[in-house]
């Protein structure tokens, strides 16, 4: 499939979810797969995933807002 895929995430924290989804889509022959995020943490993600497009670069702050996931639920474990 030669469709363009843009994966959109609110906060790129550990990169585990984004890396899993991007690998899955690439494995199904969707090309190219790009990643966009509103908040991109400047610390290196656990899986080495980098956003292709971002809204804001942020430091290691705790963000609270409607629709933002709780950091307690995100466990940085790579599936590669």
N, C-alpha and C positions, 0 to 999 in steps of 0.2 A: 504494500500500500504506500503510495507516495503522498499521503496527506501530511500536512504540517500539524504538529501537536504542541500546544503551549500548556504546560502544567503550572497552575497558579496556587501558591501557598501563602498563608498569612505571615508566618514567621519561620524563617529558615534557622533552626536551632541546631539540632544534631545531624540533620540530613538523612536520617534513617528512612523515614517515610518517602521522601522525595527520591532517594536512591533506589528504593524498592520499586516504586511506580515507574520511574524512568527505565530501569532495567527490564521490567515487565513489558512496557510498551515497545521498547526497542527489540525485544525478543519476539514480538508479534509482527515485526517488519514495519512498524510505524517509524518513518524517518522524515525529517529530523524531529527530535524531541527536545524542547527548550524549557527552561525553568524560570518562572517569574515569582518574585516574593515582595511583599510590602515592606517587611522589616528583615534585613539581612544582618545577622550578628557577625561582627568582624572577627571573632575567634574562629579558628578553623573547625569546621564540622567534623564529627567523629568519622564519617564515611568519605570525606574529601569531596563532597558535592559542592559545586559553586553555582550560584544563580547567574543565569544569562542576563536577566533584567531584574532590577530592584528599585524600590521606592526610596528607602532610607537605609543608610549604614548605621548600625547601633552598636554600642558596647555591651558588656555583660550586665545589663539592667533587667529588672523584673518588670514586665509589662502586663497590665491588667486592662481588659477591655472586652466588650461584647464580641464573642466569636473567637477570642484567642484561647488557645488550649492552656491548661494548667501545666506548669513544668513538672509537677509530681507524676503526671501520667506519661511523660516522655522519657524513655530509658534509652540512652545512647548505646545500642548494640547493633553492629553492622552485620548484615546478612550475606556478605560476599565471601 
